[in-house]
Amino acid sequence: MKCTVCKGSAVIDLPRHNANFCGEHLLEFCRRQVERAIDEFDMLCETDQVLIAVSGGKDSLALWDVLDHLGYRTHGLYVGLGIGDYSDTSGDFVRRFASQREGALTEVDLLAEHGYDIPAAAAHTRRSPCSACGLSKRHVFDRVALQGGFDALATGHNLDDEAAVLLGNVLRWQIEYLERQRPLLPARNGLPRKVKPLVRLTERETAAYCIVAGIEYQVEECPMAVGNRHLAYKETLNDIEVRSPGSKADFYLSFQRRAVGFFADAGTRGVRRWSSAMVAVPRAPQRSAPSADLSPTPVHQAPRHPR
């Protein structure tokens, strides 16, 4: 397998791009994809100081590395969730990454600063662990971003993450969630600007980026994420992607370019706006039935062909 760019030995094949890349050109490809996402959705300015929420996993650490290479002023934020050895190991990966690159890092420990950890929060509130975790992290992210005077908060949500969430929201027609599922959420009502620069990259691509770039990361999945329905959505989308490469990106990016605007007025007004747009679509003229013969016409079905 040869690199599409230099014809050297390739380390990865990307069917959705009909391309293969060597290590050097894989790094270039991933950085270019992030840059395209930032430009297309107007996420960041060159002078922005960006707070990056890092978990110790491949996506957030790859994002930190890419934004550094693109010249942004970055600052990492790690939240200790108190999930046993998993959290301890994740924190070690984050600290090692920051130390090796002399990157600025802020750490917030939920138990030490707020008096609870994720297992306790999930049990006390009777929420799913993922729900309790997401709510807690968002609160900390927003507070640190605002108090630190950062221009934007960046998270490592990749194409697989966002496409899975979109599929779940569409299956249930969660109008209010569909309206907010954007790679850029402007600052509003005391909340910081939030961006997701990895929406053009898959999990496989960010993992390969980390391996080639020499970034060590937490390989284990969170033990409290077992049963999360979005994992099933990811598997479904992966099956579709195998049969039709590029479907995942088309699904998510086409929604952003063509459909998300219909949900701008989340709720009833958004639905009415979409309905009005559908009504405005021209329809084929109806042919009037002949008046001479009103007897029913036999219906003949075309023979079915095997697919």
C-alpha positions as a Python dict, from the first residue, in 0.01 Angstrom:
ca = {
    (1, 'M'): (0, 0, 0),
    (2, 'K'): (151, 331, -114),
    (3, 'C'): (96, 686, 3),
    (4, 'T'): (-131, 875, -236),
    (5, 'V'): (88, 1186, -204),
    (6, 'C'): (450, 1069, -209),
    (7, 'K'): (417, 703, -318),
    (8, 'G'): (612, 595, -11),
    (9, 'S'): (494, 322, 226),
    (10, 'A'): (148, 408, 366),
    (11, 'V'): (49, 354, 729),
    (12, 'I'): (-327, 395, 687),
    (13, 'D'): (-594, 365, 419),
    (14, 'L'): (-892, 601, 420),
    (15, 'P'): (-1163, 460, 191),
    (16, 'R'): (-1393, 761, 234),
    (17, 'H'): (-1122, 979, 82),
    (18, 'N'): (-1003, 711, -162),
    (19, 'A'): (-655, 774, -26),
    (20, 'N'): (-365, 619, 165),
    (21, 'F'): (-110, 815, 365),
    (22, 'C'): (238, 770, 503),
    (23, 'G'): (305, 902, 853),
    (24, 'E'): (416, 1248, 741),
    (25, 'H'): (121, 1303, 511),
    (26, 'L'): (-127, 1159, 762),
    (27, 'L'): (-26, 1432, 1008),
    (28, 'E'): (-59, 1689, 732),
    (29, 'F'): (-400, 1551, 633),
    (30, 'C'): (-539, 1562, 988),
    (31, 'R'): (-416, 1915, 1052),
    (32, 'R'): (-563, 2028, 721),
    (33, 'Q'): (-900, 1872, 808),
    (34, 'V'): (-908, 2057, 1140),
    (35, 'E'): (-813, 2380, 968),
    (36, 'R'): (-1094, 2329, 713),
    (37, 'A'): (-1348, 2270, 989),
    (38, 'I'): (-1237, 2583, 1174),
    (39, 'D'): (-1263, 2792, 856),
    (40, 'E'): (-1592, 2646, 731),
    (41, 'F'): (-1776, 2696, 1058),
    (42, 'D'): (-1593, 3014, 1160),
    (43, 'M'): (-1485, 2864, 1493),
    (44, 'L'): (-1169, 3053, 1582),
    (45, 'C'): (-962, 3359, 1503),
    (46, 'E'): (-583, 3355, 1483),
    (47, 'T'): (-551, 3564, 1799),
    (48, 'D'): (-790, 3357, 2010),
    (49, 'Q'): (-674, 3205, 2336),
    (50, 'V'): (-829, 2859, 2340),
    (51, 'L'): (-910, 2649, 2646),
    (52, 'I'): (-897, 2281, 2549),
    (53, 'A'): (-1087, 2029, 2759),
    (54, 'V'): (-854, 1728, 2776),
    (55, 'S'): (-944, 1387, 2915),
    (56, 'G'): (-626, 1193, 2847),
    (57, 'G'): (-785, 1017, 2549),
    (58, 'K'): (-670, 1024, 2188),
    (59, 'D'): (-913, 1288, 2061),
    (60, 'S'): (-852, 1568, 2310),
    (61, 'L'): (-473, 1521, 2310),
    (62, 'A'): (-464, 1510, 1930),
    (63, 'L'): (-671, 1829, 1925),
    (64, 'W'): (-428, 2003, 2159),
    (65, 'D'): (-134, 1898, 1942),
    (66, 'V'): (-304, 2007, 1618),
    (67, 'L'): (-408, 2349, 1749),
    (68, 'D'): (-52, 2406, 1872),
    (69, 'H'): (80, 2326, 1524),
    (70, 'L'): (-175, 2562, 1369),
    (71, 'G'): (-41, 2844, 1586),
    (72, 'Y'): (-324, 2898, 1834),
    (73, 'R'): (-260, 3001, 2193),
    (74, 'T'): (-373, 2697, 2387),
    (75, 'H'): (-431, 2607, 2751),
    (76, 'G'): (-537, 2261, 2871),
    (77, 'L'): (-808, 2186, 3126),
    (78, 'Y'): (-830, 1847, 3296),
    (79, 'V'): (-1119, 1753, 3526),
    (80, 'G'): (-1056, 1471, 3774),
    (81, 'L'): (-1379, 1269, 3779),
    (82, 'G'): (-1293, 1028, 4059),
    (83, 'I'): (-1354, 712, 3855),
    (84, 'G'): (-1093, 500, 4030),
    (85, 'D'): (-779, 389, 3845),
    (86, 'Y'): (-927, 504, 3515),
    (87, 'S'): (-922, 870, 3623),
    (88, 'D'): (-577, 837, 3784),
    (89, 'T'): (-428, 696, 3463),
    (90, 'S'): (-604, 952, 3244),
    (91, 'G'): (-465, 1237, 3453),
    (92, 'D'): (-113, 1095, 3422),
    (93, 'F'): (-138, 1097, 3041),
    (94, 'V'): (-255, 1459, 3040),
    (95, 'R'): (21, 1577, 3272),
    (96, 'R'): (286, 1392, 3072),
    (97, 'F'): (163, 1547, 2747),
    (98, 'A'): (162, 1900, 2896),
    (99, 'S'): (506, 1853, 3051),
    (100, 'Q'): (665, 1724, 2730),
    (101, 'R'): (534, 2021, 2534),
    (102, 'E'): (562, 2280, 2810),
    (103, 'G'): (190, 2344, 2774),
    (104, 'A'): (-18, 2536, 3027),
    (105, 'L'): (-255, 2309, 3220),
    (106, 'T'): (-529, 2373, 3476),
    (107, 'E'): (-662, 2083, 3683),
    (108, 'V'): (-993, 2065, 3869),
    (109, 'D'): (-1067, 1773, 4100),
    (110, 'L'): (-1440, 1728, 4152),
    (111, 'L'): (-1411, 1558, 4489),
    (112, 'A'): (-1158, 1804, 4631),
    (113, 'E'): (-1325, 2122, 4499),
    (114, 'H'): (-1693, 2029, 4487),
    (115, 'G'): (-1726, 1747, 4738),
    (116, 'Y'): (-1837, 1469, 4503),
    (117, 'D'): (-1714, 1241, 4225),
    (118, 'I'): (-1902, 1092, 3930),
    (119, 'P'): (-1994, 757, 4090),
    (120, 'A'): (-2141, 940, 4390),
    (121, 'A'): (-2318, 1198, 4173),
    (122, 'A'): (-2480, 930, 3957),
    (123, 'A'): (-2601, 738, 4263),
    (124, 'H'): (-2731, 1047, 4445),
    (125, 'T'): (-2913, 1204, 4149),
    (126, 'R'): (-3023, 871, 3997),
    (127, 'R'): (-2889, 990, 3664),
    (128, 'S'): (-2692, 766, 3433),
    (129, 'P'): (-2317, 802, 3496),
    (130, 'C'): (-2268, 959, 3151),
    (131, 'S'): (-2539, 1216, 3220),
    (132, 'A'): (-2394, 1308, 3560),
    (133, 'C'): (-2046, 1326, 3408),
    (134, 'G'): (-2151, 1547, 3117),
    (135, 'L'): (-2342, 1788, 3338),
    (136, 'S'): (-2055, 1816, 3587),
    (137, 'K'): (-1790, 1870, 3322),
    (138, 'R'): (-1992, 2135, 3138),
    (139, 'H'): (-2030, 2333, 3460),
    (140, 'V'): (-1655, 2323, 3526),
    (141, 'F'): (-1564, 2395, 3162),
    (142, 'D'): (-1787, 2702, 3151),
    (143, 'R'): (-1665, 2839, 3483),
    (144, 'V'): (-1294, 2800, 3405),
    (145, 'A'): (-1333, 2942, 3053),
    (146, 'L'): (-1516, 3251, 3176),
    (147, 'Q'): (-1302, 3314, 3482),
    (148, 'G'): (-983, 3265, 3282),
    (149, 'G'): (-1091, 3507, 3010),
    (150, 'F'): (-1051, 3255, 2730),
    (151, 'D'): (-1194, 3337, 2387),
    (152, 'A'): (-1322, 2985, 2322),
    (153, 'L'): (-1362, 2642, 2477),
    (154, 'A'): (-1262, 2354, 2248),
    (155, 'T'): (-1361, 1991, 2300),
    (156, 'G'): (-1240, 1675, 2127),
    (157, 'H'): (-1573, 1554, 1985),
    (158, 'N'): (-1495, 1378, 1658),
    (159, 'L'): (-1703, 1281, 1355),
    (160, 'D'): (-1804, 947, 1507),
    (161, 'D'): (-1924, 1118, 1827),
    (162, 'E'): (-2126, 1384, 1650),
    (163, 'A'): (-2279, 1152, 1390),
    (164, 'A'): (-2390, 910, 1664),
    (165, 'V'): (-2552, 1190, 1864),
    (166, 'L'): (-2721, 1321, 1549),
    (167, 'L'): (-2859, 976, 1471),
    (168, 'G'): (-3002, 947, 1821),
    (169, 'N'): (-3159, 1292, 1803),
    (170, 'V'): (-3311, 1222, 1462),
    (171, 'L'): (-3453, 887, 1569),
    (172, 'R'): (-3638, 1063, 1851),
    (173, 'W'): (-3685, 1398, 1672),
    (174, 'Q'): (-3533, 1585, 1964),
    (175, 'I'): (-3594, 1926, 1810),
    (176, 'E'): (-3430, 2132, 2086),
    (177, 'Y'): (-3116, 1915, 2069),
    (178, 'L'): (-3100, 1921, 1690),
    (179, 'E'): (-3101, 2301, 1698),
    (180, 'R'): (-2797, 2306, 1926),
    (181, 'Q'): (-2600, 2031, 1755),
    (182, 'R'): (-2353, 2258, 1584),
    (183, 'P'): (-1971, 2257, 1576),
    (184, 'L'): (-1983, 2621, 1689),
    (185, 'L'): (-2200, 2760, 1968),
    (186, 'P'): (-2147, 3137, 2003),
    (187, 'A'): (-2097, 3291, 2345),
    (188, 'R'): (-2434, 3376, 2502),
    (189, 'N'): (-2608, 3425, 2836),
    (190, 'G'): (-2291, 3402, 3038),
    (191, 'L'): (-2165, 3095, 2848),
    (192, 'P'): (-1835, 3084, 2656),
    (193, 'R'): (-1801, 3021, 2283),
    (194, 'K'): (-1776, 2644, 2229),
    (195, 'V'): (-1611, 2477, 1931),
    (196, 'K'): (-1554, 2122, 1805),
    (197, 'P'): (-1264, 2135, 1557),
    (198, 'L'): (-1241, 1755, 1510),
    (199, 'V'): (-1579, 1711, 1338),
    (200, 'R'): (-1410, 1620, 1007),
    (201, 'L'): (-1196, 1344, 1162),
    (202, 'T'): (-1297, 995, 1274),
    (203, 'E'): (-1182, 809, 1584),
    (204, 'R'): (-961, 588, 1369),
    (205, 'E'): (-792, 892, 1217),
    (206, 'T'): (-724, 1063, 1550),
    (207, 'A'): (-588, 736, 1694),
    (208, 'A'): (-354, 702, 1395),
    (209, 'Y'): (-251, 1067, 1437),
    (210, 'C'): (-152, 1004, 1799),
    (211, 'I'): (48, 693, 1711),
    (212, 'V'): (241, 866, 1434),
    (213, 'A'): (293, 1185, 1640),
    (214, 'G'): (417, 984, 1939),
    (215, 'I'): (132, 1091, 2169),
    (216, 'E'): (62, 847, 2452),
    (217, 'Y'): (-302, 833, 2555),
    (218, 'Q'): (-557, 644, 2764),
    (219, 'V'): (-658, 344, 2555),
    (220, 'E'): (-917, 201, 2795),
    (221, 'E'): (-1279, 309, 2762),
    (222, 'C'): (-1448, 462, 3065),
    (223, 'P'): (-1581, 173, 3278),
    (224, 'M'): (-1895, 371, 3357),
    (225, 'A'): (-1990, 412, 2988),
    (226, 'V'): (-2105, 50, 2954),
    (227, 'G'): (-2457, 43, 2809),
    (228, 'N'): (-2444, 395, 2670),
    (229, 'R'): (-2682, 388, 2372),
    (230, 'H'): (-2455, 610, 2164),
    (231, 'L'): (-2207, 323, 2147),
    (232, 'A'): (-2475, 122, 1966),
    (233, 'Y'): (-2539, 415, 1730),
    (234, 'K'): (-2167, 426, 1653),
    (235, 'E'): (-2167, 56, 1567),
    (236, 'T'): (-2464, 105, 1335),
    (237, 'L'): (-2297, 394, 1156),
    (238, 'N'): (-1972, 197, 1129),
    (239, 'D'): (-2159, -87, 957),
    (240, 'I'): (-2306, 161, 708),
    (241, 'E'): (-1964, 318, 654),
    (242, 'V'): (-1811, -19, 563),
    (243, 'R'): (-2072, -68, 292),
    (244, 'S'): (-2073, 293, 176),
    (245, 'P'): (-1753, 486, 263),
    (246, 'G'): (-1818, 853, 331),
    (247, 'S'): (-2176, 804, 452),
    (248, 'K'): (-2095, 911, 806),
    (249, 'A'): (-1940, 1241, 697),
    (250, 'D'): (-2221, 1305, 447),
    (251, 'F'): (-2483, 1243, 715),
    (252, 'Y'): (-2332, 1486, 966),
    (253, 'L'): (-2187, 1754, 739),
    (254, 'S'): (-2493, 1765, 513),
    (255, 'F'): (-2708, 1819, 822),
    (256, 'Q'): (-2488, 2113, 918),
    (257, 'R'): (-2495, 2266, 570),
    (258, 'R'): (-2856, 2203, 470),
    (259, 'A'): (-3081, 2119, 762),
    (260, 'V'): (-2969, 2262, 1096),
    (261, 'G'): (-3107, 2605, 1004),
    (262, 'F'): (-3461, 2464, 1000),
    (263, 'F'): (-3429, 2409, 1375),
    (264, 'A'): (-3309, 2760, 1455),
    (265, 'D'): (-3632, 2834, 1641),
    (266, 'A'): (-3629, 2517, 1847),
    (267, 'G'): (-3972, 2373, 1916),
    (268, 'T'): (-4300, 2456, 1746),
    (269, 'R'): (-4171, 2751, 1543),
    (270, 'G'): (-3884, 2541, 1407),
    (271, 'V'): (-4122, 2267, 1298),
    (272, 'R'): (-4353, 2520, 1133),
    (273, 'R'): (-4059, 2670, 946),
    (274, 'W'): (-3961, 2326, 816),
    (275, 'S'): (-4321, 2243, 727),
    (276, 'S'): (-4357, 2569, 536),
    (277, 'A'): (-4043, 2492, 341),
    (278, 'M'): (-4179, 2150, 246),
    (279, 'V'): (-4514, 2298, 139),
    (280, 'A'): (-4331, 2540, -88),
    (281, 'V'): (-4176, 2256, -289),
    (282, 'P'): (-4347, 2247, -634),
    (283, 'R'): (-4559, 1938, -694),
    (284, 'A'): (-4629, 1762, -1023),
    (285, 'P'): (-4967, 1860, -1174),
    (286, 'Q'): (-5250, 1610, -1119),
    (287, 'R'): (-5408, 1459, -1430),
    (288, 'S'): (-5786, 1463, -1437),
    (289, 'A'): (-5958, 1124, -1479),
    (290, 'P'): (-6127, 1063, -1817),
    (291, 'S'): (-6504, 1128, -1801),
    (292, 'A'): (-6615, 877, -2066),
    (293, 'D'): (-6524, 557, -1882),
    (294, 'L'): (-6555, 551, -1503),
    (295, 'S'): (-6495, 177, -1458),
    (296, 'P'): (-6190, 83, -1247),
    (297, 'T'): (-5872, 10, -1433),
    (298, 'P'): (-5694, -318, -1348),
    (299, 'V'): (-5370, -269, -1162),
    (300, 'H'): (-5074, -468, -1292),
    (301, 'Q'): (-4769, -499, -1072),
    (302, 'A'): (-4428, -510, -1230),
    (303, 'P'): (-4239, -833, -1153),
    (304, 'R'): (-3993, -803, -866),
    (305, 'H'): (-3628, -848, -941),
    (306, 'P'): (-3383, -981, -685),
    (307, 'R'): (-3159, -714, -537),
}
